[in-house]
Amino acid sequence: MQNKFFYDEPNAISQLASSLLYLLPTSNHIPIVIVCIGTDRSTGDALGPLVGTMLGQKGTLPFYVYGTLKDPIHAVNLEDKLQDIRQQHKHAFLIAIDACLGRVKNIGMVTVEKGPLKPGAAVNKNLPSVGDAHITGIVNVSGFMEFFVLQNTRLHLVMNMAETIATGIYEAGIQLKKQQRFASLHTNELKYKLSE
């Protein structure tokens, strides 16, 4: 399964949806929480809160979403927000979303991976790792004056990447709902047969 692709590839949304579904827990009883990390004070770092805001506009999802333009999760409040999330959603499966920097040829690439994300690594901040899985988007070049580079990233690119990521997550949510509905129908059918 391809878990790295450019946001503007024709099948980027369906690739993201299927990559994400592959990583999600199979149990209907585990809450799934999406933690969108970043700040709207820097165009490059706004990818996470833009995704969170767009998800909030897309309708009902089988996920809990934290981190929006209105209420961002960033370096200053990350630890407190994570503590709140863990208290509200016991044993949740966390998906972290964040912008990152990379090589010139990889700008616009989205990655969906198992395991935690290390936010703030690009700007040498020591923050707690987040997530059982993560989605990152390469918004600009790494290697020199990272903070300045993030500040001077094109909003057009970040908006388009956020739209692809949010739509891919929404598609995964629709498919997950279908799977859960099918699983509960199947369970009810079995119960009915057993009670006959």
C-alpha positions, 0 to 999 in steps of 0.5 A: 500500500502506498502511504506517500503521495503528492497532494495533487495526484489524481487519486491522492484522496482515495490513497489517503483514505485507504492508507488511513483505514488500514491503520485504524483499529478494527474494534468499534469500541475504541474512540478515534481522535484526530489531533491537528497540530500547528498555529495560524500565526505561521502559514507553513505551520497552519496545515494542521489547524486548517485540516481541523477546521475543514473537517469541522465543516464536512459533516458528521464523522466517526472521529473526534477532532481537536486543533482548529484555526479557532482553537489551535494545538501548538507548542505552548499548549500541546501537553495540556491539550493532550492530557485533556484529550486522554482524560476525555477519551480513554484508550483512544487511538490518536492520529496526529496531523502536522506540517513538516519540512523536507527536500525541495523535490518532496514539497507537497508530499503527504505521508500516512504512517503508523506510530507517533509524530514528533512535533516541533522537530523542524524548529528544534523544539522538544515536545512530546510525541503524539499519536498511534498514527500520523499524517504529515505534509511537506510544506517547504524546504528544511536545512536552513532557518526553518522558523523563517521558512515556515513563516514564508510558506505559500498559503495557496499550497498549504490550503490545497494540501489541507483540503486533500488531507481533510477530504481523505480523512472524511472519505475514510470516515464514510467508509469506516461508518459503512464497515461499522454498520455492516459489522453491527448488522452482521452481529445482529443477524448472528444473535437473531439466528442463535435465538431461533 
